[in-house]
Amino acid sequence: MSRLLSLVVLAGLLIAPSAHAADMHLGNEGFDNGLIGWSGSHTAGGVEAVTWDGRTTARITDTSATNAYGRESLPGLPAVAGARYSAYATVWVESGKAELYLRFRNSTGSLLGIANSGEISGNQWRTVTAAGRAPAGTATVSALIYSGVSNVGTAYWDEVLISKDVTDLGVQIESTVPNATTFAAGRAYSVFTGTADANPQVAAIDLATETVTRKITLPDTVTHPTVGGWAAATATDGSVYLGTYPNAKLYKYVPGEATITDLGKAEGGNSVVWELEPGAHNEVYGGTSDDGRFFKYENGAVTTLLAPATTNATYVRSLAHDPVANVSFLGTGSNAALIRYDHATKTTTNLLPAAYAHNSMVGGLTWTGNRLFAWIDRTLLVLQIVGTQAVIETSITDVDLHHSPARDGRVWFVKDGLLHSYDVATKAVQATTARPGLDATGYTWFNGTLVSIGASIDGTRIFKYNPETGAWTSRVVPGTPVLPAAINALGAGPDGKIYTGGYLTGGTGVYDPLRGNADTSKPDRETLNGLHQTDSLMAHNGKLYVGVYPSAKIYSYAPGDAWPPKLEYTGGSAGNKAHDCEPGQGPPPQDRPYALIGGPGGTVYMGTVPKYGKRSGALTVWKDGTAGQTLCVVPNQAVVSLAYADGKVFGGTSTRGALGTNPVYIDAPATLFSYNTSTGTIAQHPLPFTTRAVTALAEVDGQIWGLAGGRLITFDPANTVAITAKQLFDEPDYANKHSRAWRDGVLLTVANDPANVYGTFGDQIFRISKSTKAMTVLHTAPGTEGLMADKYGNLYYRIGERLYRLTI
């Protein structure tokens, strides 16, 4: 802190910084405790702690042209020879000059080397830097605020900070919500997602006491890590089965035991086991992606029953089983189908009503009350199955995914935030006043009470409802697993903080540059909950804008306002589910907002990948006070990068379709397009080479720079015919690494360095000279993704769940 504090901190409580701290704290960098920790240097006197412009500062008053004055942060912080260190300070030079030094010392305190900021002047607050490499023998590094021998003048110093060249800032986001739940013998068994470095866990939750009675970590191997699971089911013998990703594994847990058994990879399973469903005789059925496989696990063996479940199916997303008829029902995608599989005859029939064939997926299925309940894009169909025909009994809109087993002729579900019932006999839908306040991962009946476990913005909740009395409760379950979440997006907010968005389970992390704490295993501050998976972040017009999956949502947040942010626009509600930007059509609903850019007047532009099974991304134009619009720009191509210049929005496309498209890529080159903000017209600007994606765009001094297939492209917005290209890297392996056709690089300008452009590509962070286009690789680390700069000019990138800083 540097603003004047009302809190008085006793000098005796000042604790030396930890050698294991992520950030290198001097202990009294803001002079909130006077000059404690700052030793006299050079001529005695001349330095005192004062309040200036509302800040606690160190004032150097130099009245002598023959003396030097200063204070040094001794005894210094641990340092390593050969590493590069940077010191930062905020200074107001009222008169004369000021200087900031880094000082390197050996273990006996002898000075080995220095680095200097140069002379500073200016009657305003400025952030200054001194940087240098630690010489051989270095044991400590310190900062010196200084007024030179020949100088006469007064300067106010604040916020003196030091950073190493590469700093692991640790975990930024935590998650404590389940992805899947099943029930057995009065307990819920919920799966909590981890990361590549932190295994998922299963929590056993006692339904009576609403407490966690056991937490068990899922085992895996280094070569086939288990990250999380969407599927959980209880077999008829009471055993709990789990299906995971990205290795499509099966696990078995016998309630009461201390460990979980790894059953290995589901036969031929490609990446994800999406659903598990119990059979009548201890067997379990499962469905996978990306190969649309339907399998059975029985007596220790996995058997593939269908592969794929139907023509061109890439997902078996949902399952239900009728044990009396010995029939299974499969909800598939990315082109929706509802497959009836007869286990006796091994025959299949598509039961999906024609009116729903344009959807991408049948996302949920339940066989209960002698009816098949099918969930398709928030519409719940109640189907009577007559032989190989499905008859729609009722359709109910705006319903959450999961619903209960039938009891006393009724099935329960959440619609518009309230618990509802469906009476199978009368077909009546009845609302209650109960508001569960969670995204249910499963329902069961326990002692006549409806019980659900699910995710909420404040953690895992348990919901209970008594149909006889209408009494209900919704409570947070204490003690559920708290696991790190992988970082999916990062950006600098208008408040100067670095925001990170969580993959899959959502959540938002906030890091205050150079002020992190010592524990890199946990976030510096509590995770902000309330947003699902974040794909993009942008500061614009004094607000933080967040692009969130699914349904390509734009949220806005003004620092200081209550969290969660305000929902401004939903790309998944725009467009027509039967359209895909074909002639005479508009865009399909959009899903993944990988690109955000701001324009004049507070306008926000969003580039997106469409919903599952579709190919055409879109450009969204939104401004506060307007409804917003989502536009087709390049049919059959996603929009994955944006930049604004000269009254136009420029976009880069990807030939990769949404998940579930087959083939993955269209047989056409990626391209550039522009949207004229005045006329609303769209033009395409073909590249002078062929590639699958233009994954980064940035405005650089009025020009447009981009990354496409390992090449740097540049052009004048007024002359898009003259696009230059320079090969910087090898063409990415798009065939085997599909994700790189959505995001494989970043280009970034840094205000502190107007001569260069910075970027990432693959595992490398690089710098490109604006004048010569020469590239210098600054840092290489496996798994490097994303790039953002703080107000000091330092770069931030992510590897898995951890945030890193690179000083430049």
ZAMARGU-4260 file (C-alpha; in steps of 0.2 Angstrom, whole numbers, plus 5000, padded with zeros to 4 digits):
<rodrens>
0) 5000/5000/5000 | 5006/5018/4997 | 4990/5028/5000 | 4990/5035/5017 | 4984/5021/5029
5) 4974/5024/5045 | 4981/5007/5052 | 4996/5009/5063 | 5008/4995/5061 | 5020/4992/5075
10) 5038/4992/5070 | 5041/4976/5080 | 5028/4967/5069 | 5037/4970/5053 | 5042/4953/5046
15) 5056/4950/5034 | 5050/4943/5017 | 5050/4924/5014 | 5064/4917/5003 | 5051/4907/4995
20) 5039/4921/4990 | 5034/4923/4972 | 5035/4942/4973 | 5051/4950/4981 | 5044/4961/4994
25) 5055/4973/5003 | 5045/4973/5018 | 5041/4992/5018 | 5041/4996/5000 | 5028/5010/5002
30) 5035/5018/5017 | 5019/5015/5027 | 5031/5011/5042 | 5042/5026/5040 | 5060/5022/5035
35) 5060/5005/5044 | 5070/4993/5033 | 5079/5007/5023 | 5097/5010/5029 | 5106/5027/5028
40) 5117/5029/5013 | 5130/5042/5008 | 5128/5058/5018 | 5119/5057/5034 | 5102/5065/5034
45) 5092/5072/5020 | 5079/5058/5020 | 5063/5058/5030 | 5046/5049/5030 | 5032/5062/5025
50) 5015/5062/5018 | 5014/5069/5001 | 4999/5070/4989 | 4989/5059/5000 | 5003/5046/5000
55) 5016/5039/5013 | 5033/5043/5005 | 5051/5045/5008 | 5056/5063/5004 | 5074/5066/4999
60) 5079/5084/5002 | 5096/5088/4994 | 5102/5106/4998 | 5120/5103/4995 | 5129/5103/4978
65) 5143/5093/4985 | 5134/5079/4995 | 5124/5064/4990 | 5109/5057/4999 | 5099/5041/4998
70) 5092/5026/5007 | 5095/5008/5003 | 5083/4993/5006 | 5096/4983/5017 | 5100/4969/5021
75) 5093/4965/5004 | 5083/4951/4996 | 5091/4934/4991 | 5097/4935/4973 | 5105/4923/4961
80) 5120/4926/4950 | 5116/4927/4932 | 5098/4932/4934 | 5091/4948/4928 | 5083/4959/4941
85) 5072/4975/4939 | 5068/4988/4952 | 5053/4999/4950 | 5048/5015/4960 | 5035/5029/4959
90) 5043/5046/4961 | 5038/5064/4961 | 5053/5075/4957 | 5048/5092/4964 | 5065/5100/4959
95) 5082/5094/4953 | 5085/5076/4948 | 5082/5059/4956 | 5089/5042/4953 | 5085/5024/4956
100) 5098/5010/4958 | 5098/4991/4959 | 5113/4986/4970 | 5120/4968/4970 | 5131/4962/4985
105) 5139/4946/4990 | 5137/4936/5006 | 5148/4948/5016 | 5139/4963/5010 | 5152/4969/4998
110) 5145/4979/4983 | 5148/4969/4967 | 5138/4979/4954 | 5124/4992/4951 | 5111/4996/4938
115) 5104/5014/4936 | 5088/5021/4930 | 5096/5037/4924 | 5092/5054/4930 | 5073/5057/4933
120) 5064/5074/4933 | 5046/5080/4931 | 5034/5088/4943 | 5022/5073/4943 | 5021/5055/4948
125) 5031/5044/4937 | 5035/5025/4937 | 5054/5022/4934 | 5064/5007/4932 | 5082/5001/4935
130) 5087/4984/4928 | 5103/4973/4927 | 5110/4956/4928 | 5117/4950/4944 | 5136/4947/4943
135) 5145/4932/4949 | 5145/4930/4968 | 5129/4939/4971 | 5119/4934/4986 | 5107/4949/4988
140) 5099/4963/4978 | 5093/4979/4985 | 5085/4996/4979 | 5093/5013/4982 | 5083/5029/4981
145) 5096/5042/4977 | 5101/5061/4975 | 5118/5063/4967 | 5133/5073/4972 | 5130/5088/4960
150) 5111/5088/4962 | 5101/5100/4972 | 5082/5096/4974 | 5068/5087/4982 | 5060/5071/4977
155) 5046/5060/4985 | 5048/5041/4983 | 5034/5028/4985 | 5031/5010/4980 | 5049/5003/4978
160) 5048/4986/4971 | 5060/4972/4964 | 5056/4958/4952 | 5067/4943/4945 | 5067/4940/4927
165) 5055/4925/4927 | 5043/4923/4942 | 5031/4909/4945 | 5016/4918/4952 | 5007/4902/4955
170) 4989/4896/4955 | 4977/4910/4952 | 4960/4902/4952 | 4952/4888/4963 | 4936/4878/4960
175) 4926/4869/4973 | 4911/4864/4962 | 4907/4847/4955 | 4905/4842/4937 | 4896/4825/4940
180) 4886/4817/4954 | 4879/4800/4957 | 4871/4793/4973 | 4872/4777/4983 | 4867/4772/5000
185) 4863/4789/5007 | 4878/4798/5000 | 4882/4808/4985 | 4898/4805/4976 | 4903/4820/4966
190) 4918/4823/4954 | 4928/4839/4956 | 4939/4844/4942 | 4958/4846/4943 | 4971/4851/4931
195) 4985/4842/4922 | 4996/4845/4938 | 4982/4842/4951 | 4972/4826/4950 | 4953/4827/4952
200) 4944/4821/4967 | 4928/4813/4972 | 4919/4819/4988 | 4907/4808/4997 | 4893/4819/5004
205) 4882/4812/5018 | 4864/4817/5013 | 4858/4817/5031 | 4871/4828/5039 | 4875/4837/5023
210) 4894/4835/5026 | 4909/4828/5017 | 4914/4811/5024 | 4928/4807/5013 | 4938/4814/4999
215) 4948/4803/4987 | 4960/4807/4973 | 4958/4799/4956 | 4975/4790/4952 | 4983/4792/4934
220) 4999/4791/4926 | 5011/4804/4919 | 5009/4799/4901 | 4989/4799/4903 | 4984/4812/4916
225) 4966/4812/4922 | 4960/4830/4923 | 4942/4828/4927 | 4925/4819/4924 | 4908/4823/4917
230) 4901/4805/4920 | 4896/4796/4936 | 4884/4782/4939 | 4879/4769/4952 | 4878/4751/4946
235) 4864/4739/4953 | 4877/4731/4965 | 4880/4749/4973 | 4897/4751/4965 | 4901/4769/4959
240) 4908/4771/4941 | 4916/4787/4935 | 4921/4792/4917 | 4935/4805/4914 | 4944/4815/4902
245) 4955/4819/4892 | 4960/4800/4893 | 4943/4792/4892 | 4946/4782/4907 | 4934/4772/4918
250) 4936/4771/4937 | 4927/4761/4950 | 4924/4765/4968 | 4916/4754/4981 | 4908/4765/4994
255) 4917/4764/5011 | 4934/4760/5003 | 4949/4772/5004 | 4954/4771/4986 | 4947/4771/4969
260) 4952/4758/4956 | 4958/4763/4939 | 4950/4752/4926 | 4959/4759/4911 | 4954/4767/4895
265) 4937/4764/4888 | 4940/4753/4873 | 4944/4764/4859 | 4938/4779/4869 | 4946/4794/4861
270) 4946/4808/4874 | 4930/4810/4885 | 4918/4798/4893 | 4903/4810/4893 | 4890/4798/4901
275) 4888/4782/4911 | 4871/4773/4914 | 4868/4757/4924 | 4861/4742/4917 | 4850/4729/4925
280) 4863/4717/4930 | 4878/4726/4937 | 4884/4731/4920 | 4887/4750/4915 | 4885/4758/4898
285) 4895/4773/4892 | 4897/4785/4878 | 4912/4795/4872 | 4919/4808/4861 | 4927/4811/4849
290) 4923/4795/4841 | 4904/4793/4846 | 4907/4777/4854 | 4894/4767/4864 | 4902/4754/4876
295) 4898/4742/4890 | 4908/4737/4905 | 4904/4721/4913 | 4914/4708/4923 | 4930/4717/4921
300) 4929/4720/4902 | 4925/4734/4891 | 4915/4730/4875 | 4911/4742/4861 | 4893/4741/4855
305) 4893/4755/4842 | 4907/4765/4835 | 4901/4777/4830 | 4883/4776/4837 | 4876/4783/4821
310) 4883/4790/4804 | 4895/4805/4807 | 4892/4805/4826 | 4906/4812/4836 | 4898/4812/4853
315) 4888/4800/4863 | 4883/4814/4875 | 4869/4806/4885 | 4862/4789/4889 | 4846/4781/4896
320) 4842/4763/4899 | 4825/4754/4899 | 4829/4738/4909 | 4812/4730/4905 | 4813/4731/4886
325) 4832/4729/4887 | 4834/4745/4876 | 4846/4759/4878 | 4844/4777/4871 | 4858/4787/4865
330) 4859/4806/4863 | 4872/4810/4850 | 4880/4825/4841 | 4886/4835/4834 | 4871/4833/4822
335) 4858/4828/4834 | 4851/4811/4834 | 4841/4800/4847 | 4846/4782/4844 | 4836/4767/4851
340) 4848/4752/4853 | 4840/4735/4855 | 4852/4724/4865 | 4844/4708/4860 | 4844/4712/4841
345) 4859/4724/4840 | 4848/4736/4829 | 4847/4754/4830 | 4833/4767/4826 | 4834/4786/4826
350) 4819/4792/4836 | 4823/4811/4836 | 4807/4821/4830 | 4811/4829/4813 | 4808/4847/4821
355) 4823/4845/4832 | 4835/4838/4819 | 4843/4855/4816 | 4850/4855/4834 | 4868/4850/4837
360) 4866/4838/4851 | 4854/4828/4863 | 4862/4834/4879 | 4852/4824/4892 | 4842/4808/4893
365) 4832/4800/4907 | 4821/4785/4907 | 4809/4786/4921 | 4790/4785/4924 | 4789/4774/4908
370) 4794/4789/4898 | 4810/4795/4890 | 4814/4813/4895 | 4826/4821/4882 | 4835/4838/4885
375) 4839/4847/4869 | 4846/4865/4870 | 4835/4869/4886 | 4820/4861/4879 | 4814/4846/4889
380) 4804/4833/4878 | 4793/4820/4886 | 4792/4806/4874 | 4781/4790/4874 | 4791/4776/4866
385) 4779/4765/4856 | 4790/4751/4848 | 4803/4760/4837 | 4793/4776/4837 | 4794/4791/4849
390) 4778/4802/4851 | 4780/4819/4859 | 4769/4820/4874 | 4775/4837/4880 | 4788/4850/4877
395) 4794/4862/4891 | 4806/4876/4887 | 4819/4885/4897 | 4823/4869/4908 | 4840/4866/4916
400) 4849/4850/4911 | 4846/4838/4925 | 4829/4831/4931 | 4824/4819/4945 | 4818/4801/4944
405) 4799/4799/4944 | 4791/4797/4961 | 4772/4797/4965 | 4769/4800/4946 | 4779/4816/4945
410) 4796/4821/4938 | 4805/4837/4945 | 4816/4849/4937 | 4822/4868/4937 | 4814/4880/4925
415) 4817/4899/4926 | 4826/4896/4942 | 4811/4888/4951 | 4808/4870/4955 | 4794/4863/4944
420) 4785/4846/4943 | 4778/4836/4928 | 4764/4825/4931 | 4765/4810/4920 | 4747/4806/4920
425) 4739/4823/4918 | 4754/4831/4908 | 4753/4846/4920 | 4768/4857/4923 | 4767/4865/4940
430) 4779/4878/4948 | 4784/4879/4966 | 4791/4893/4976 | 4807/4883/4979 | 4823/4891/4972
435) 4837/4879/4972 | 4851/4891/4968 | 4862/4878/4960 | 4867/4870/4943 | 4861/4853/4947
440) 4873/4838/4943 | 4861/4825/4949 | 4845/4821/4959 | 4839/4807/4970 | 4826/4803/4983
445) 4831/4801/5001 | 4818/4797/5015 | 4804/4804/5004 | 4814/4821/5001 | 4820/4826/4984
450) 4839/4830/4985 | 4851/4838/4973 | 4869/4842/4973 | 4876/4855/4961 | 4887/4870/4958
455) 4883/4888/4964 | 4893/4904/4964 | 4897/4901/4982 | 4903/4883/4981 | 4894/4866/4981
460) 4876/4866/4987 | 4864/4853/4993 | 4846/4856/4989 | 4831/4847/4998 | 4813/4848/4994
465) 4798/4839/5003 | 4784/4837/4990 | 4771/4834/5004 | 4775/4851/5014 | 4783/4861/5001
470) 4797/4865/5013 | 4815/4867/5006 | 4832/4871/5010 | 4848/4876/5000 | 4864/4876/5009
475) 4883/4876/5005 | 4892/4860/5008 | 4907/4863/5019 | 4923/4854/5016 | 4922/4850/4998
480) 4938/4848/4988 | 4946/4865/4983 | 4957/4862/4968 | 4966/4874/4956 | 4958/4878/4939
485) 4968/4880/4923 | 4969/4897/4917 | 4960/4899/4900 | 4962/4918/4897 | 4971/4933/4904
490) 4970/4952/4903 | 4974/4968/4911 | 4960/4977/4919 | 4957/4996/4919 | 4962/4996/4937
495) 4980/4989/4932 | 4977/4972/4939 | 4979/4956/4930 | 4963/4946/4928 | 4963/4927/4924
500) 4948/4917/4918 | 4946/4899/4923 | 4945/4884/4911 | 4929/4873/4912 | 4924/4876/4929
505) 4925/4895/4927 | 4930/4907/4941 | 4940/4923/4940 | 4957/4927/4947 | 4964/4944/4951
510) 4983/4948/4954 | 4990/4964/4959 | 5006/4966/4950 | 5022/4964/4960 | 5012/4962/4976
515) 5009/4944/4977 | 5010/4934/4993 | 5022/4919/4997 | 5011/4904/4994 | 5011/4900/4975
520) 5000/4885/4978 | 4985/4896/4981 | 4978/4912/4974 | 4983/4928/4982 | 4965/4933/4984
525) 4949/4922/4985 | 4943/4917/4968 | 4928/4928/4961 | 4914/4916/4956 | 4899/4918/4945
530) 4906/4917/4928 | 4908/4901/4918 | 4923/4897/4907 | 4931/4913/4901 | 4938/4914/4884
535) 4944/4932/4882 | 4946/4948/4893 | 4948/4966/4888 | 4949/4983/4896 | 4940/4996/4887
540) 4932/5013/4891 | 4935/5011/4910 | 4928/4994/4911 | 4933/4976/4910 | 4924/4966/4897
545) 4923/4947/4898 | 4919/4935/4884 | 4912/4919/4892 | 4908/4901/4885 | 4895/4894/4882
550) 4884/4905/4872 | 4897/4918/4868 | 4892/4930/4882 | 4898/4947/4885 | 4899/4954/4903
555) 4905/4971/4909 | 4913/4975/4925 | 4918/4992/4932 | 4931/4990/4946 | 4924/4993/4963
560) 4907/4987/4958 | 4899/4971/4965 | 4904/4954/4957 | 4898/4945/4947 | 4898/4957/4932
565) 4884/4962/4922 | 4878/4952/4907 | 4877/4963/4892 | 4874/4951/4877 | 4872/4933/4873
570) 4878/4927/4856 | 4870/4910/4859 | 4853/4918/4858 | 4856/4927/4842 | 4854/4918/4825
575) 4845/4903/4820 | 4849/4885/4825 | 4845/4879/4807 | 4857/4892/4799 | 4875/4892/4795
580) 4878/4908/4785 | 4873/4899/4769 | 4865/4910/4755 | 4850/4919/4762 | 4854/4914/4780
585) 4860/4922/4795 | 4873/4916/4807 | 4870/4901/4819 | 4870/4903/4837 | 4888/4907/4843
590) 4898/4899/4857 | 4916/4903/4860 | 4921/4922/4861 | 4940/4921/4857 | 4942/4939/4851
595) 4937/4955/4859 | 4942/4973/4854 | 4935/4990/4858 | 4931/5004/4846 | 4926/5023/4848
600) 4911/5027/4859 | 4913/5012/4870 | 4908/5000/4856 | 4913/4982/4859 | 4917/4970/4845
605) 4917/4951/4848 | 4923/4937/4836 | 4917/4920/4839 | 4917/4901/4836 | 4899/4894/4833
610) 4889/4881/4843 | 4893/4863/4841 | 4892/4855/4824 | 4892/4872/4815 | 4905/4880/4805
615) 4901/4899/4803 | 4908/4910/4816 | 4902/4928/4817 | 4906/4946/4822 | 4896/4954/4836
620) 4894/4973/4837 | 4888/4979/4854 | 4887/4996/4863 | 4878/5001/4879 | 4861/5006/4876
625) 4859/4995/4861 | 4852/4977/4858 | 4868/4972/4849 | 4869/4962/4833 | 4878/4947/4827
630) 4884/4946/4809 | 4889/4933/4796 | 4906/4939/4789 | 4915/4924/4781 | 4904/4909/4779
635) 4910/4892/4785 | 4925/4900/4795 | 4926/4905/4813 | 4932/4922/4819 | 4947/4921/4831
640) 4956/4937/4830 | 4951/4956/4829 | 4959/4973/4828 | 4952/4990/4826 | 4960/5004/4815
645) 4955/5018/4803 | 4936/5016/4807 | 4936/4998/4803 | 4936/4982/4812 | 4948/4969/4805
650) 4946/4951/4808 | 4956/4935/4806 | 4947/4918/4802 | 4950/4900/4806 | 4945/4886/4794
655) 4942/4875/4809 | 4923/4872/4813 | 4916/4871/4830 | 4918/4855/4840 | 4910/4840/4832
660) 4912/4846/4814 | 4918/4832/4802 | 4929/4835/4794 | 4938/4847/4806 | 4943/4859/4793
665) 4935/4866/4777 | 4945/4864/4761 | 4948/4883/4759 | 4961/4895/4766 | 4959/4906/4781
670) 4957/4925/4777 | 4955/4942/4783 | 4940/4953/4783 | 4935/4971/4787 | 4919/4978/4794
675) 4916/4996/4790 | 4909/5004/4806 | 4901/5018/4797 | 4893/5009/4783 | 4891/4992/4790
680) 4899/4984/4775 | 4910/4969/4776 | 4924/4965/4764 | 4936/4950/4763 | 4955/4952/4760
685) 4963/4936/4754 | 4981/4932/4761 | 4995/4930/4748 | 4998/4913/4755 | 4987/4898/4761
690) 4985/4894/4779 | 4972/4887/4791 | 4970/4901/4803 | 4974/4920/4807 | 4976/4918/4826
695) 4982/4936/4831 | 4979/4954/4825 | 4985/4970/4833 | 4984/4988/4828 | 5002/4995/4828
700) 5005/5013/4825 | 4990/5014/4813 | 4995/4998/4804 | 4988/4980/4806 | 5000/4966/4812
705) 4995/4948/4813 | 5000/4930/4815 | 4995/4917/4802 | 5002/4900/4800 | 5019/4905/4809
710) 5020/4921/4798 | 5020/4939/4803 | 5008/4949/4792 | 5007/4968/4791 | 4997/4980/4780
715) 4990/4997/4779 | 4971/4998/4783 | 4969/5009/4768 | 4978/4997/4757 | 4973/4979/4761
720) 4979/4973/4744 | 4997/4975/4749 | 4999/4963/4763 | 5017/4958/4767 | 5021/4941/4775
725) 5037/4936/4784 | 5040/4918/4790 | 5045/4918/4808 | 5040/4900/4814 | 5036/4884/4806
730) 5018/4881/4801 | 5009/4874/4816 | 5004/4855/4816 | 4986/4859/4813 | 4982/4841/4808
735) 4986/4834/4825 | 4984/4850/4836 | 4967/4856/4832 | 4966/4869/4846 | 4980/4879/4838
740) 4969/4884/4824 | 4958/4894/4836 | 4972/4901/4847 | 4991/4898/4844 | 4998/4916/4846
745) 4996/4933/4853 | 5003/4950/4847 | 5004/4964/4860 | 5010/4982/4860 | 5018/4988/4877
750) 5017/5007/4881 | 5033/5007/4890 | 5042/5001/4874 | 5036/5010/4859 | 5050/5003/4848
755) 5044/4985/4848 | 5029/4973/4847 | 5029/4957/4859 | 5020/4941/4856 | 5019/4922/4859
760) 5019/4908/4847 | 5020/4890/4852 | 5030/4889/4868 | 5040/4905/4864 | 5039/4923/4869
765) 5047/4935/4857 | 5050/4953/4853 | 5049/4961/4835 | 5057/4978/4831 | 5044/4989/4823
770) 5057/4997/4811 | 5066/4982/4805 | 5054/4967/4809 | 5068/4958/4816 | 5063/4945/4829
775) 5071/4940/4845 | 5065/4926/4856 | 5065/4931/4874 | 5059/4916/4883 | 5054/4898/4879
780) 5045/4887/4891 | 5034/4871/4887 | 5015/4875/4888 | 5017/4894/4887 | 5001/4903/4881
785) 4993/4920/4882 | 5002/4937/4884 | 4997/4953/4893 | 5007/4967/4900 | 5006/4977/4917
790) 5009/4996/4919 | 5027/4992/4922 | 5029/4984/4905 | 5031/4967/4912 | 5024/4952/4902
795) 5012/4939/4910 | 5009/4922/4902 | 5001/4906/4908 | 5006/4888/4909 | 4992/4877/4915
800) 4985/4883/4931 | 5000/4895/4935 | 5003/4913/4930 | 5021/4919/4926 | 5029/4935/4924
805) 5043/4940/4912 | 5052/4956/4915 | 5058/4966/4900
</rodrens>
